[in-house]
Amino acid sequence: MVQIKKLAVIILGLYLVYAVGLLYWVVIYSGSGDGDTLEHVHSSWLVYHGKIPYKDFFQHHHPLLWYIGAPLVGAFEYSLRAVDAVNILTVTITALTVFYIYSLHKNFLAGKLGGLIAAAFFILPQDSLYNKDFKPDNFMVAALIIGLYELCVYLKKKQMSALAFSFLAFFLAFMITQKALLILAAIGGIILYLLYTNQIRKQDFIYSIILPIMLYSAFLVFLYSQNILNVYFKANFELNTYIPQVFAKRRFIAPSPEMWGPIILALYALIKCSNNNLYYRIISIIFMAEFVIRMYYLTPFIYYFAFLHAIASILAAAMIMEFAKKNKQVIIIVLLYFLGLGYFYTYKYSQRITVGDSFKYGAAGYVLENTTPCDYVLNGYRIGYNLFNKDVDFIWNLKGQIDVIAATIGMYPLSDLESLIREKRPKIIYGGNYYDTYREYRGEIGKYPIHWISKHLLEEMYNPLPRDNLYILKPEYQSYDCRYNPRTKSYEYRDKH
């Protein structure tokens, strides 16, 4: 058994290195990311140029991710290398999450081998999942796992610094995405119980909670000073309560096949493992809470399972180690599973054809090739491609969905796209209809266009492009000079008319 464990440690360690390395490879050579990734790159670029979220541009997410991404996006602006850079950062954050999952299991549950199994269950070298795309969920999961680890450190050693770091990590998860609030409510209940039972000292609790309260208060004061506090609350909380209605017809999806393994093992662990370990009980409660949220509230995309997958991997490894006590062959089966998974993805990516910048991130690279930094660009219906160009409207993304909800709650009126196009003369536009997806997905009406570009305007001002129903402004309407202003460190244009 000792020899099998030593072999398992080596194989699992190599598998983790392989899995993380493959994610880096996918980002560098083949691209990764979807509309959400490009949305957050564009928001980071706006922040890099001093724009204020909720004031200068619309968003319905918390802003910390864009400030994290802004230096990298700014360093590589006007190039797809900016998207590569933030996706590489995301893979690095995923690797950090792997390390903390391993450490949490190793130090508080079933030792080194169990920690490696937990980490291996979590890291999936699959390009269709979330673990290499620049979106809030990856960073939220890292912050939540770090916060949970530091909470366990405090409970074991009673170091107030660990509790303070734990609370700070939980706060950062919230500032990355308000989505974290649901699971943080469950974690908050656990903390209050630990406080009530004196497992957390009251003085340590008070000192540790001060910094998050001060930081969030300062954030709210800043929003108030910019006269956007009401917009912030409407966009991040009221508007997002309508999002489940948008996905009424596909409110829940199933986890991927690789996720089902740890989730099923975690559920089995809740039934079979009579464990008096305090840390095990805390992780179990958090898993049950997240399982209920994901299975019964909203999970329209695979990356919504990110934290459930992480916490399930920890419990799944605990269950595997329980099985291994009775039958050492279980470890061999686990090794064969991960070796098979590694072989599958090695084969899959050996067949993958790398693509050039015109196709690496959908239409984004193609649009960059056909625009200057001074041009306006208008995103299309359910297709985003504007990375480094000016927007024609405050609500610049997901026209037909987000802007419809904003108008529904009285936050921002629907815009007249045709008037905006004539005024701003965007270089690239989408020539199709923008359908009212908010009401369509709820089943209230059929496929109904809420915005459309008239045939007359297209024929007058634009020429069609050979992909994605895109149109480019005719040369006679591109009547401006584009110049870089070193004083403002930005590109400016002078209209010739």
N, C-alpha and C positions, 0 to 999 in steps of 0.2 A: 504493500500500500504506500509506503514511504517513497519508493522508486516511482510509482505512478504519479504521486503528487508532484515530485520534482520535475518529471517530464511534462506534466500538465502545466506547471508554472511557466516553463520555457515556451511551450507551444502557444499558450494563451498570450504571453507577453509579445511573442512575434506576431500573433494575429492582430493584436491591438495596434502595433506599429504599422502593419500592413494596411489595416482598415483606415487609419488616419492618413497614411501616405496616399492611399488611393483617392481619398476625398480631395487632397491637395492636387493630385493629378487631374481629376475631373475638372476642377475649377480652372486650372492653368491651361489645359489643352482643349477642353471641350465645352467649357462654359457651364453655368448652372444658374438657377434662379428663374423666377416667374415674374408676373406683373407686380406682385408685392415687393420683390427685391428691387426692381427698377423704381418703384414708387419711393422706397426709402432711400435709395441713392439720390434721387432728385431732391427729396426733402433735405438730405444731408448737404447737397450742393447749395441749396438756398440758404441754409444755416451758415455754411462756410462764407457766403457773401453777405452775411449780416442780417438776413431776413429773419423776422420773428414769427414763429408758428402761431396760428390763430389770429394774427394781425395782418401779416403780409402775404400769407398763403394758408389755405385751409388744410387741416389735418384732423383726424379723429382718433389719433393715438397719442400716448404720452411721448414727450420729446427727447428723452435721454439718448435713445439709439442714434438720432441724427447728429447729436453733439459728439458721440463716440466716433461716428463715421465721417464727420465733416473734415478732419485733417487729412485723412487718406483720400477722400473724394476730391478735395481741393488740390492735393498734390498731383493727381492724375486727371484733372478735369479736361473735358473735351476729348476724352479717350476712353475706350472700353476697359483699359487697364484699371480705371477707377472701380469698376464693378468687380474685376478680378481681385483687386486689393481688399475690398471689404468682404468678399466671399472667403478669401484666404484668412482674414481676421476671424470670420465666423468659424472656419474649421479649427482654428487655434482655440477659440472659446469652447468648441465641442471637445477638443482634446483636454482642456482644463476641466470640463465637466466629467469626462471619463476619469481623470485623476481623482477628483473629489468623490465620485461614486465608489471607486476602488478604496479610497481611504476611509470612507464612511463605513463600508462593509468590513474592511480589514480591522479597523480599530474598535468597532462597536458591535459587530455581529459574529461572523464565522471565520475570521482570519484572512490570511493572504490569498489562498486559493479561491475562497468564496468571493473576495474582492475582485479578483481577475475575472471570474465568471460573470459577476454583476456588470463589470465594465464591458465585457465582450458582448453580453446581451444588449447593452445600450448602444454601442457603436455599430451602426449599420452602414456599410459602404455602398449605399444605394442612392443613385443620383436623383431619384424621384421623391426622396424624403426631405426632411427639413434641415439636416445637420450640417449643411454647407451653404445655405442661402441666407443672405443678409436680411433677416426679418426679426421682429422683436422676440418671437418665441424661443429662439436659440439662446439669446442673452438672458431672457427671463428664467429659463430652466437652469442655466449656470448659476444665477444669483440665488435661486430658491434652494438648489442643492448645497451651495456654499453656506447659505444661512442655516440650513438644517444640520450640516456638519458642525458648524460652530456652536449651535445650540446643544448638540450632544457633547461637545468638548466642555462646555460650561457645566452641564449636568454631571459630568464625570469629575472635573477638576475644580469647579466653582471659581473659575477665573472670570472676573467681571469683564475684562477686555474681550473675551470670547463671546459673551452675551451681547456686548455692544456691537461687535462685528456682525453677529448674527442678525440683530435688528436692522443694522445698516444694509446688509445684503438683501433682507426682505423688502426694505424700503426701495432699494435700487430696482428690484424686480418690478415693483409697482410703478416706478417712474419710467421703466422701459415700456411697459404696457399695462393699462388698467385692467386687462384681462386677468392679471395675477390676483386681483382683489378677491375673486371667488375662492381660490384655494387659501389665500392669506386669511380669510375669515375663519377657516377651519384651523389653520395653524395658530391664529390668535386665540381661539377657544382652548387649544392644548396649552398654550402659554399661560392663560389665565388659570387653568386647572393646576398647572405646576406651581403657579404663584400661590394659589389658595392652599395647596398642600405643603407649602414651604420648601418645595424642591427648587424653586427660584426665590432667592432672597429679595424682599421688597426693596431694599436699598439698591441692590444691583439692578433691579428692574427699572426703578425710577431714573437712575443715572444713565442706563442704556437707552431708554426711550427718548431722552432729551434731544439728541442729535437729529434723529429722523423728524421729530416734531418741528425743530428749528428750521431744518432744511425745507420741509414742505411749506411751512409758514412763509419763509422767505420767497419761495417760488410763487405762492399765491399773492404775496404783496407785490412782487414784480408784475404779475399779470394784471393786478388792479391798477398799478401805476401806468400800464399801457392801455388801460380801458378795454381789456379783453377777457376779464375774469368770467363774465357771463358766457362769452363765446366758448371759452375753455370747458366750462361745465356742460353746456349744451352739446358740444361736439364730442367730448370724451365719455359722457355718461348718458344723457338723454337720447342723443342720436343713436348710440350703440345699442340701446335697448330695442331698437327697431330692426337691428341686423338679423336676429333669428327669423323675423317675418320674411326678410328677403330670401332666406333659404328654406322657406316653408316646405318646399317639395323635395329638398335634399338636406334636411336639417341634421341628419346623422349618417355617417358613413362608417364602414367597418375598418378596424386597424389592418395594416398590411400583414401578410402571412408571417413575416419575421417578428412582428410585434405580438402576434397571438401567443407565441410560445411563452415569453415571460409573463404575459398577463394571465394566462391560464394557470401557470405555476404559482403566481402570486395569489390568485384566488384560492387555489388548493392549499397554499401555505396558511391562509387565514383559517381554514377549516381544520387542518391537521396539526399545525404547529402550536402546541400549548406552551408558549414561551413566556416566561416571567421577566425576560430582559426588557427593561424600561425603554431602551432605544428601539427595540423591535416593535413594541406596542405603539410607540409614537409614529414610526414609519407605516405601520399597518393602518392606523387611523387616517393618516394623510392619504394613503393609497385608496382607501374606501371612499373618502370624500371626493378625490379627483375622479375616481371611477364613476361615481354617481353624476358628477358634473358633466363628464365627457359623454356618458351614455344616455343622459336624460335631460340635458340642457341644450347644448349646441356643439356639434363637431362636423362642420361641412367640408373640412380639408384635413389631409393626413397630418399636417404639422400641428394641429390642435391636440394631437395625442402626445406631444413631445414630453410633457412633464409626467403624464401617466406612464409612458414607456420607461422613463428614467426611474421612477419610484418602483414600478413593477419589476424592473431588472434587479433591484436590490433584494426584494422579497423572493424573487425566483431563484436567485443564487443561494439564499438561505434554505429554500426548499431542496435544492440540489444537494447541498451539503448534508441535509438531514437524510436524504435517500442514500448518500454515499456512506453514511455510518453503518447501514445495514447491508449494502452491496457495493463493493468498490468498483464494479463494472460500470456503474453509473458515470463515473468520471471519464471512462473511455468513450462511452456513448456521447457525452458532452463534447469531448475533443473531436470526435468524428463529425459531429454536427457543425462545429465551427470550421473545421478543415474543409468540409463539403461546401459550406457557405462561401469560404474564401476562394475555393476552386471555381465555384459558379460565377462569382464576380470577376475573377481573373479572366475566365473565358468570355464573359459578357463584354468586358471593356477591351479585350483583344480584338473583338469584332467591330468596335466602335470607330467610326470615321470622324476625325477632328474636322472642325468647320472654321471658315474664315470669319473675320469680324462682321461681314455683312449679314451673317446668319447666327452668330454665336449667342447673342441675346435677343432673339427674335428680330423685330424691325429696328431695334435701338441703334445698332451699328450702321445700318443702311441709312437711317435718318441723319446720323452724325456725318456721314460721308456727303450728304446733300445739303447741309446747312452751314451757316457761319455762326459764331457766338452771338451775333446781334439779332438773329432771326427769332421770331415767335414760332412756336409749334403747338398744334392742337391735338391732344390725344384722341384716340378713337373710341368706339363703343366696345367695351370689354377688351381693349388692346391698348397698352401703354408703351410708349417708345420715347417720350421726351425725357432725356437725361440732363442736358446742359443748355437748354434753350428757355427763353422767356415764355410764360404762360399767358393766355389771352384772358383768363378769368380767375377769380379767387378760388373757386372750386374747380380744380384743374384735372382731376382724375375721376374715373368711374362715372362719367356723365350718364344719366339715365338711371342711376342708382342712388349714389350719395347725395347728389344735388336734389333729387326728388324727395328724399327723406328730410333734407335740410329745409326745403320749402314746406313740407308737411308739418314740421314742428315750428314753423315761423322763424327759422334761424337766418335763412338767406333765400331770396327769391330766385326762381328759375331765370336763367339768362337767355337772351336772344342770340343764339350762336351766329346767325347770319349777319347781324349787325356788328357783333364783335369781330367777325372775320373781315368785314369791309373796313372796320376801323383799324385793326391791328395788322392786317395783311400777313397772317402766319405763313411761313414758307412751306410747311407740310401740314396737310389736313387729312382727315378721314372722310371719304366721300359717301359712306353709307348712312343709314339711319341710326339714331341712338334710341333704343327702345326703353320703355318704362319697365325696367326689370323689377323694381320694387313691387308694383302692383301685379305685374305679370306672374311672378313667382308665387304670389299669394293666391293666384287663381281668380282675382277679381275681374280681370279683363283679359282679352287675348293679347297677341303680340302687337303692341301699339307704339308707334314712334312718338317720343316726347320731344326730340330734337331732330331736325333734318336739314340738309344743305340742298338748296334748290338746284335744279338742273341748270337754270339760267346763270346762277352765280358760278357754278363749276365751269360752264362753257366760257363765261366771260373772263374769269381770273385765273383758272388753273388748267394744268395739263395732267393727264393720268400717269401714274407710275406703275411699273410692271409687277407690283406685289401688294398684298394686304389691303386692297382698295384704297390706296393712298394717292393723293394728288399733290403736285408741286406748283407753287406760284409761278405764273408766266413771267418771263424776263422783264416785260414792260412795267410790271408792278413792283419789281425789285429795285426801286428807285432810291437807294441810299448807299452811303459809304459806311463801312464798318471799320472802326479804328479803336485801338487799345489806348486807354487813358491811364498813364502811369500814376497820376495823382490819386485817382479813385480806385486804381487797380481793377478796372473792369472794362469790358468792351462797350462802346457806345456807337450809335449810328446817327448820321446826319441825313435827313430827308432832302432829296434834291428838288422836290416840288415846291 
